[in-house]
Amino acid sequence: MWTPTAITGPTWRSASCSDWGADKNVFGIVLEMPHAELGTDPVIGVWARVSVRQDGRLKSVDRGAHPSLTACFNADDVKDAYNAGEPADDWDTYRAPWAAVLQHFGGYDEQSAERVLRTVLPDILRLDRGKPTAYPNGRTLTDDVTSARLAMLTAGKVTTDHIGPHTDLLPGFPYLGVPHTG
Protein backbone atom coordinates (compact mmCIF):
# COMPACT_ATOMS: atom_id res chain seq x y z
CA MET A 1 0.00 0.00 0.00
CA TRP A 2 1.15 3.53 -0.75
CA THR A 3 2.52 5.68 2.01
CA PRO A 4 3.65 9.32 1.82
CA THR A 5 7.21 8.28 2.66
CA ALA A 6 7.32 6.31 -0.59
CA ILE A 7 7.22 9.48 -2.69
CA THR A 8 10.62 10.28 -4.10
CA GLY A 9 11.99 11.95 -7.16
CA PRO A 10 12.60 15.37 -8.60
CA THR A 11 8.98 16.54 -8.44
CA TRP A 12 8.35 15.84 -4.74
CA ARG A 13 8.54 18.80 -2.38
CA SER A 14 9.13 18.56 1.35
CA ALA A 15 6.36 19.03 3.89
CA SER A 16 7.99 22.32 4.89
CA CYS A 17 6.96 23.69 1.46
CA SER A 18 10.53 24.59 0.64
CA ASP A 19 11.55 23.73 -2.88
CA TRP A 20 14.52 21.41 -2.35
CA GLY A 21 14.85 21.17 -6.14
CA ALA A 22 15.25 24.92 -6.76
CA ASP A 23 19.03 24.65 -7.11
CA LYS A 24 18.99 21.31 -8.98
CA ASN A 25 19.38 20.78 -12.70
CA VAL A 26 16.53 19.22 -14.65
CA PHE A 27 16.71 17.39 -17.95
CA GLY A 28 13.99 17.94 -20.50
CA ILE A 29 13.02 16.61 -23.88
CA VAL A 30 11.64 19.16 -26.30
CA LEU A 31 10.21 18.18 -29.65
CA GLU A 32 9.70 20.89 -32.22
CA MET A 33 8.31 19.91 -35.60
CA PRO A 34 5.62 20.91 -38.04
CA HIS A 35 2.15 19.66 -37.07
CA ALA A 36 1.91 17.92 -40.46
CA GLU A 37 4.71 15.56 -39.37
CA LEU A 38 2.44 14.29 -36.57
CA GLY A 39 -0.33 13.11 -38.89
CA THR A 40 -3.93 14.20 -39.20
CA ASP A 41 -5.24 13.02 -35.81
CA PRO A 42 -5.18 16.05 -33.49
CA VAL A 43 -4.39 13.79 -30.51
CA ILE A 44 -0.91 12.35 -30.06
CA GLY A 45 0.49 10.33 -27.16
CA VAL A 46 4.03 10.03 -25.85
CA TRP A 47 5.87 8.09 -23.20
CA ALA A 48 9.49 7.31 -22.47
CA ARG A 49 11.63 4.56 -21.04
CA VAL A 50 14.98 4.83 -19.27
CA SER A 51 17.15 1.73 -19.63
CA VAL A 52 20.61 0.79 -18.42
CA ARG A 53 22.88 -1.89 -19.77
CA GLN A 54 23.13 -4.72 -17.26
CA ASP A 55 24.76 -8.08 -17.94
CA GLY A 56 24.92 -7.23 -21.65
CA ARG A 57 21.20 -6.47 -21.89
CA LEU A 58 19.11 -3.34 -21.56
CA LYS A 59 17.10 -3.24 -18.34
CA SER A 60 14.22 -0.80 -18.00
CA VAL A 61 14.66 1.16 -14.77
CA ASP A 62 11.98 3.80 -15.34
CA ARG A 63 9.17 4.45 -17.77
CA GLY A 64 6.15 6.58 -18.07
CA ALA A 65 4.68 9.85 -19.20
CA HIS A 66 2.80 11.17 -16.18
CA PRO A 67 5.21 12.22 -13.43
CA SER A 68 5.12 10.56 -10.01
CA LEU A 69 2.64 7.81 -10.86
CA THR A 70 4.73 4.86 -9.76
CA ALA A 71 5.92 6.76 -6.67
CA CYS A 72 2.35 7.53 -5.66
CA PHE A 73 0.56 4.36 -6.67
CA ASN A 74 2.95 1.40 -6.72
CA ALA A 75 4.29 -0.40 -3.68
CA ASP A 76 8.06 -0.85 -3.75
CA ASP A 77 7.77 -4.54 -4.65
CA VAL A 78 5.88 -3.75 -7.90
CA LYS A 79 7.97 -0.84 -9.20
CA ASP A 80 10.42 -3.01 -11.14
CA ALA A 81 7.58 -4.86 -12.88
CA TYR A 82 5.87 -1.55 -13.69
CA ASN A 83 9.08 -0.12 -15.16
CA ALA A 84 9.58 -3.23 -17.29
CA GLY A 85 5.96 -3.19 -18.48
CA GLU A 86 4.24 -1.62 -21.46
CA PRO A 87 1.49 1.02 -21.41
CA ALA A 88 -0.76 -1.34 -23.40
CA ASP A 89 -1.01 -3.52 -20.28
CA ASP A 90 -1.49 -0.71 -17.74
CA TRP A 91 -5.28 -0.65 -17.45
CA ASP A 92 -5.64 -4.39 -16.89
CA THR A 93 -2.67 -4.56 -14.52
CA TYR A 94 -3.03 -1.38 -12.45
CA ARG A 95 -6.69 -0.34 -12.56
CA ALA A 96 -7.75 -2.28 -9.47
CA PRO A 97 -4.77 -1.59 -7.16
CA TRP A 98 -4.57 2.08 -8.15
CA ALA A 99 -8.33 2.50 -7.70
CA ALA A 100 -7.86 1.10 -4.20
CA VAL A 101 -5.24 3.79 -3.51
CA LEU A 102 -7.67 6.50 -4.66
CA GLN A 103 -10.46 4.99 -2.59
CA HIS A 104 -8.24 4.88 0.49
CA PHE A 105 -6.64 8.33 0.26
CA GLY A 106 -9.28 10.30 -1.62
CA GLY A 107 -12.46 8.60 -0.53
CA TYR A 108 -13.42 7.88 -4.14
CA ASP A 109 -16.05 5.28 -4.93
CA GLU A 110 -14.97 2.62 -7.43
CA GLN A 111 -16.61 4.27 -10.45
CA SER A 112 -15.12 7.71 -9.68
CA ALA A 113 -11.69 6.20 -9.07
CA GLU A 114 -11.77 4.48 -12.46
CA ARG A 115 -12.91 7.70 -14.18
CA VAL A 116 -9.97 9.60 -12.64
CA LEU A 117 -7.52 6.83 -13.55
CA ARG A 118 -8.51 7.08 -17.23
CA THR A 119 -6.55 10.37 -17.36
CA VAL A 120 -3.29 8.56 -16.46
CA LEU A 121 -3.82 4.95 -17.55
CA PRO A 122 -2.37 3.83 -19.80
CA ASP A 123 0.63 5.89 -18.75
CA ILE A 124 0.83 7.87 -21.99
CA LEU A 125 0.81 11.66 -21.96
CA ARG A 126 -1.74 12.75 -24.53
CA LEU A 127 -1.80 16.09 -26.31
CA ASP A 128 -4.89 17.21 -28.14
CA ARG A 129 -3.45 19.85 -30.45
CA GLY A 130 -6.90 21.39 -30.80
CA LYS A 131 -6.97 22.37 -27.12
CA PRO A 132 -4.70 24.57 -24.98
CA THR A 133 -1.65 22.78 -23.62
CA ALA A 134 -1.83 22.40 -19.85
CA TYR A 135 -1.35 19.24 -17.81
CA PRO A 136 -2.82 16.65 -18.31
CA ASN A 137 -3.31 17.76 -21.94
CA GLY A 138 0.40 17.70 -22.66
CA ARG A 139 2.69 19.43 -20.23
CA THR A 140 4.40 22.78 -20.18
CA LEU A 141 7.54 23.56 -18.21
CA THR A 142 5.51 25.64 -15.74
CA ASP A 143 2.73 23.10 -15.09
CA ASP A 144 2.54 22.18 -11.41
CA VAL A 145 2.22 18.43 -11.79
CA THR A 146 2.97 17.74 -8.12
CA SER A 147 -0.03 19.78 -7.03
CA ALA A 148 -2.15 18.10 -9.71
CA ARG A 149 -1.10 14.68 -8.39
CA LEU A 150 -1.89 15.68 -4.78
CA ALA A 151 -5.33 16.90 -5.87
CA MET A 152 -5.89 13.64 -7.75
CA LEU A 153 -4.87 11.46 -4.81
CA THR A 154 -6.99 13.35 -2.30
CA ALA A 155 -10.06 14.06 -4.45
CA GLY A 156 -9.28 17.76 -4.29
CA LYS A 157 -8.79 17.98 -0.52
CA VAL A 158 -5.13 18.91 -1.03
CA THR A 159 -4.76 21.14 -4.06
CA THR A 160 -1.26 22.53 -3.80
CA ASP A 161 2.22 21.86 -2.53
CA HIS A 162 2.61 25.66 -2.11
CA ILE A 163 5.62 25.75 -4.43
CA GLY A 164 5.33 27.74 -7.62
CA PRO A 165 6.97 27.04 -10.95
CA HIS A 166 10.60 27.82 -11.52
CA THR A 167 11.22 31.32 -12.82
CA ASP A 168 14.58 30.72 -14.48
CA LEU A 169 13.20 29.53 -17.82
CA LEU A 170 14.55 30.86 -21.09
CA PRO A 171 12.26 32.31 -23.79
CA GLY A 172 13.77 30.04 -26.47
CA PHE A 173 15.49 26.68 -26.89
CA PRO A 174 16.73 25.00 -24.68
CA TYR A 175 14.02 26.68 -22.48
CA LEU A 176 15.43 25.30 -19.24
CA GLY A 177 17.47 27.92 -17.39
CA VAL A 178 21.22 28.14 -17.20
CA PRO A 179 22.53 25.04 -15.36
CA HIS A 180 23.27 25.46 -11.67
CA THR A 181 26.86 24.97 -10.59
CA GLY A 182 28.42 24.04 -7.33
NORWOCOR-V999166 format. One line per field, one symbol per residue. ss: DSSP state (2 for helix, 1 for strand, 0 for the rest). burial: # if it has 24 or more other ideal C-beta (glycine too) atoms within 12 Angstrom, else .. A space follows every 50 residues. Layout:
ss->???
burial->???
This chain:
ss->00022200000000000000000000000000002222000011110111 11110011111111000022222002222222220022222222222222 22222200022222222000000011110000010010000000222222 22200000000000000000000000000000
burial->.#....#...###..............................##.#... .........#.#############....#..##.#.#..#...##.###. ###.##.#....#..##.#########.......##.##.#.######## ####......#.#.##................
